[in-house]
Amino acid sequence: MTGAEIVRVLGKLPYASFINVEPILMDEELTMVMRYQEKNIGNPFLPALHGGAIGGFLEVSAIAGLMFSGDYTKVPKPIGLNIGYLRRGKPQDCFARTNIVRQGSRIANVRVEAWQDDMDNPVAVLMGNFLTADYKG
């Protein structure tokens, strides 16, 4: 899947444009970025990114990662998601990468890590299952 195709997939997810998510494609590796914007701030006194914006970013990143790695005709649908918020999101860009733990014929299990300054210190982690019934492997 090319960068243009990933942008087209993101166009099917209205929340992706609302929180300002875009792909960065380098060789065979897809990194998603949520560009900083003031409306994504949840606590203006710290300031800190809103947990819902981070959670939505992780979900969008999981879907884009699945679409990038497989042959799908439909957008994968989340079945169950668990998000661990590890530290506050600072008012700056946030990055994420998807790791597909297991890809079956109907269900995919993924792990997504989001970070800001240091990839080894994630802001949040998502573990989730997605319905991928049309996966062609």
N, C-alpha and C positions, 0 to 999 in steps of 0.2 A: 504494500500500500504506500502511495506517495504522500508527500506533505499536503498536496492539494486535496487528495481524497480524505485525509484526516480532517482538514478544515471543513470539508463538505459534511462529514459525520458530525462534527461539532455544531454545525448549523442545524442539525436535527435535535439538538439539546439546547433549548432556549436559555437554560440557566448558565450554560458555558459562556455565552456572550455577556450575560448580565454581570457575572463575576470576573469577566475579562480573562478567559483561559485561551491559550494558544499553544500549538505544538512547536517543538524544536527537534528537528530530525537531523542527526549526524550519523552518516553511514547506515548501519542497521539498528541504531539505538534511538528510541523515542523518549524524549523528556518533555513533560508538560510544564507550563509556567502559568501561574496566576499573577498577572501584572498588578502591582499595587494600585489601588484607587481608594480614595477616602471613604466611599460608601461601603467598603468591606470592613470598616472598623466597627467592632462591637463594643469596646470599652474605650471611650475617648480619653479617660483619665490616665490610663497606663501609657500610651495607647496600645491596643491589641486587636488583632484580626478577629472577626466574629467566628465563633466555632461552627456555625452553619455554613459560612462561606468556605471554611477549610474542609468541612465534611463534604460539601457539594463538589469542591475541587477534587477531592480524593475519588469520589464516585465517577465524575467525568473522566478523570485520568484512568481509572480502571476500565471503563467502557472503551476509551480511545486505545488503550493498550491491548485489549482483546481484539478490537477491530484491526489494529495494526498487525497483529501476529497471526490472524487466521482468515479463513475464507468465509465471510458471513454475507448474507443477503439482507438480514435484519439486524437492528441494533440490539445487543444483549441487554436483558432486563435483570435488575437486581432482585435476588430472592431473599437474601439475608446479609446484612452488613454489620460489622462491629468496628467501631472507631475508637482508638486510644489516643487521647490528647495528652501529649508528653510535656509540652512547654508552650508558653504563650507565643503566638505568631506576631512578630514585630511588624511595624508598618513599612513593609518592603515586599519585593517580589518573593513568591513562594514557588518551589520546584517540586516535581513528583515523578517517580518512575514506577512502573507496574512490573511485577514479577508474577508470572502465571505458575502457580504451584501445581495444579493439575487441570488438564483439559480433557474432558470426556465428550461423548457424542451429544449430551444434552445439558450438562452442567460444567461450569468452569469455576475453579477456586483460585482467587488471586490475592496478592498482598501488594499494597501500595504504600510507599513511604514518601512523606512530604518533608522538605527541609528548606532552610533559608540560607544561612551563611556557610554551614558545614554539612555535607552529605552524611557524615557519620553521627550527627546529632539531629535526628528527625524532630519535627514539630508535632507530627501526628502520623499514625499508622492505621491503615484500613485492612481488614481481613474480610473477604466477602465471597459469596457464591452468586453466580449469574446464570440465568437461563440462556443457553446457546443452542437451542434445538435445531437450528438450521446449519450448524457447523459442518463443513465438508472436509475438514482436516487437510 
